Amino acid sequence: MKFTISAVALFLLIALLLLTGCSEKGQQIPKFPMQALASEHAVKGKLYLAADGTVEKYTVYVTRNGIPDWVHQMADEKIGLGTDESYEVELYADGSEVYEVRRTVEGRALELSVKRDRTLKYIERQLDETDLPEPVLATVRGVANFSAERYAIKEGPGLEEYHIRGKIGEVDHRLRVRKDGHLVAVQRQLPGAFEIAIRR
């Protein structure tokens, strides 16, 4: 079982090193997410960390103008018209540079994730508990003290993964589960903040 911390809260441990240059020379937040963080469109940021501290994904939440117009047009085509909820700029550990639009369409949460080269990464769809395959349900029920609240599936080229959000105790967690019931990760979400120097 792989346990992952989804956290900006480790800002004091990682961001201080990366942003102040106190670590090895050249170890900085990569250009793609850093440009978003430093822009006037930035709203908040998030780091997804493996248990060993490896950064698996950088996420920057931005305003509507923080992502290209073509992304909004693609969202209209792929997930339909609705109420926009959030916009994201992301960098994955494999180097994928991604834009995302999250919408509520006919009462359901949908998210388009598209690479910078305009190819699809995935579409996320809100589900009901009854939509989950039995192996996925069995895995969810097997995570000690986890109380499920929301269900979704992410589908794209080479990807089919169920994401179940809920709580262990009073702390927000997310489970990532494959269709066959394999538990990819249990992720704990911690609050935090980025503090970006805009003048020096």
FENRANOR-V927624 format. One line per field, one symbol per residue. psi: psi as a letter, one per 30 degrees, with the letter a starting at -180 (. if undefined). burial: # if it has 24 or more other C-alpha atoms within 12 Angstrom, else .. Layout:
BEGIN
psi: ???
burial: ???
END
This chain:
BEGIN
psi: kkkkkjkffgefeeeeeeffgfakkfjlkleeeeeeeflffkellkkjklfgfkjfkkkjklleffllefeeeeeeeeflkajkelkkkkklfgfkkkkkkkljjhgkkkkkjklfggkkelkkkklleffkleeeeeeeffjkgkjkekklkkkajgkjkkkjkakjbgkklkkkklegfkjeljkkkklalkjkkfk.
burial: ...########..##..##.........##.########..########.....##########.###..##.##..####..#.#######...#########...########....#######.....#...##.##..#..#.#.######....########....########.##########...#.#....
END
